[in-house]
Amino acid sequence: MKKISVIISLFIFACAPSSTSQKDEAKGLTKEEVDERNNECALYNSFAAGNMQNRDYVSAVENYTYMLEIGCSNCNCLGSQGQDAEYIYPYFGRSYIELGKLDSAMYVFKQGLKYLANDEALLEQAQWTAGKLGDIESQILYLDRWLALDESNLKVLNKFSEV
């Protein structure tokens, strides 16, 4: 069962981000089906948040995986200003970190950065994970991207000096 879930996750993550309307039209979803999907995204986000709070990271990973399967990262279902990727990827990756699966966390962060290229928290998590994996080159790359957002950010400059 886990192998199937991993294969499905890899397939989903390989897809490039697209707008909600294009994706929904391509799937042939009606407005009712989109509304149902959006409600399901909100429900599973609630489940995943509860899993995180209860330190049930395996279930959190399962819920975040399902959210990506049904297209939650491409919608504005949870009341955010943009795509719901901002609610999914940081916590999805964090769940993998808590499970000690740093490679999986790194993969999730990379996919999340396709949607959220300028998300400082996601860049911070990606650089930290790269450092824990001993991938100094990637760590520096993420720090550089983070610093480009605000060249006077002392936190990033301190992390650069540590690396």
C-alpha positions in Angstrom: 0.0 0.0 0.0 2.8 2.4 0.8 4.5 1.7 -2.5 1.4 2.6 -4.4 1.0 5.8 -2.4 4.7 6.7 -3.1 4.2 6.0 -6.8 1.1 8.1 -6.9 2.8 10.9 -5.0 5.8 10.9 -7.5 3.4 11.1 -10.4 1.5 14.0 -8.9 4.6 15.9 -7.9 6.0 15.5 -11.4 3.2 17.7 -12.8 3.9 21.3 -13.3 1.6 23.8 -11.6 -1.2 25.3 -13.6 -4.1 27.5 -12.9 -7.2 26.1 -11.2 -9.6 27.0 -14.0 -7.4 25.4 -16.7 -6.9 22.3 -14.6 -10.6 22.0 -13.7 -11.6 22.6 -17.4 -9.1 19.9 -18.5 -10.6 17.5 -16.1 -14.1 18.4 -17.2 -15.2 19.4 -13.7 -18.5 21.1 -13.3 -18.9 24.0 -10.9 -20.6 21.6 -8.4 -17.6 19.2 -8.7 -15.2 22.0 -8.1 -17.1 23.1 -5.1 -17.2 19.5 -3.8 -13.4 19.2 -4.3 -12.8 22.5 -2.6 -14.9 21.3 0.4 -12.9 18.1 0.4 -9.6 20.1 0.4 -10.7 22.1 3.4 -11.8 18.9 5.2 -8.5 17.0 4.6 -6.5 20.1 5.5 -8.3 20.0 8.8 -7.5 16.3 9.2 -3.8 16.9 8.4 -3.6 19.8 10.8 -5.1 17.6 13.5 -2.6 14.9 12.7 0.3 17.4 13.0 -1.1 18.6 16.3 -1.3 15.0 17.6 2.1 14.1 16.2 0.6 11.5 13.9 2.9 12.3 11.0 2.2 9.2 9.1 -1.5 10.1 8.8 -0.6 13.8 8.1 1.5 12.6 5.1 -1.4 10.4 3.9 -3.8 13.4 4.1 -1.4 15.8 2.4 -0.8 13.2 -0.3 -4.5 12.9 -0.9 -4.9 16.6 -1.0 -2.4 16.8 -3.8 -4.1 13.9 -5.6 -7.3 15.8 -5.8 -5.7 19.1 -6.9 -5.8 21.1 -3.7 -2.4 22.7 -4.3 -3.9 24.3 -7.5 -7.0 25.8 -5.9 -8.0 28.6 -3.5 -10.1 26.3 -1.3 -8.9 27.1 2.1 -9.5 30.8 2.1 -5.9 31.9 1.2 -5.0 34.8 -1.1 -3.4 32.5 -3.6 -3.1 28.8 -4.2 -3.4 26.4 -1.3 0.1 25.2 -1.8 1.1 27.5 1.0 -1.0 25.4 3.4 0.2 22.1 2.1 3.9 21.9 1.2 5.5 23.4 4.4 3.6 21.1 6.7 3.8 18.1 4.3 7.6 18.4 4.3 7.7 19.0 8.0 5.8 15.7 8.5 8.4 13.9 6.6 11.1 15.6 8.7 9.4 14.4 11.9 9.4 10.9 10.4 13.1 11.1 9.7 12.6 11.0 6.0 14.7 14.0 4.9 15.0 12.9 1.3 11.2 12.9 1.0 11.0 16.2 2.8 13.5 17.7 0.4 11.4 16.4 -2.5 8.3 18.0 -1.1 10.0 21.3 -0.5 11.4 21.4 -4.1 7.9 20.7 -5.5 6.4 23.4 -3.2 8.9 25.9 -4.4 7.5 25.4 -8.0 4.3 27.0 -6.6 5.8 29.3 -4.0 9.1 30.4 -5.4 9.3 33.4 -3.0 8.1 31.8 0.1 10.7 32.6 2.8 9.5 29.9 5.2 9.7 27.2 2.5 13.1 28.4 1.4 14.3 28.3 5.0 13.0 24.7 5.5 14.6 23.6 2.2 18.0 25.1 3.1 17.8 23.5 6.5 16.9 20.1 5.1 19.6 20.3 2.4 22.1 21.1 5.2 21.0 18.1 7.3 21.4 15.9 4.1 24.9 17.3 3.7 24.1 18.9 0.4 26.0 22.2 0.9 25.6 23.2 -2.7 21.8 23.1 -2.5 21.8 24.7 0.9 23.7 27.6 -0.5 21.4 27.8 -3.5 18.3 28.1 -1.2 20.0 30.6 1.0 20.9 32.7 -2.1 17.3 32.6 -3.3 16.1 33.5 0.2 18.6 36.4 0.4 17.5 37.7 -3.1 14.1 38.4 -1.5 15.7 40.8 1.0 19.4 41.5 0.8 19.5 43.0 4.2 18.1 39.9 5.9 20.5 39.3 8.8 19.1 35.9 9.5 20.0 34.7 6.1 23.4 36.4 6.2 24.2 34.6 9.5 23.1 31.3 8.1 25.4 31.9 5.1 28.3 32.6 7.4 27.6 29.3 9.3 27.6 27.3 6.1 
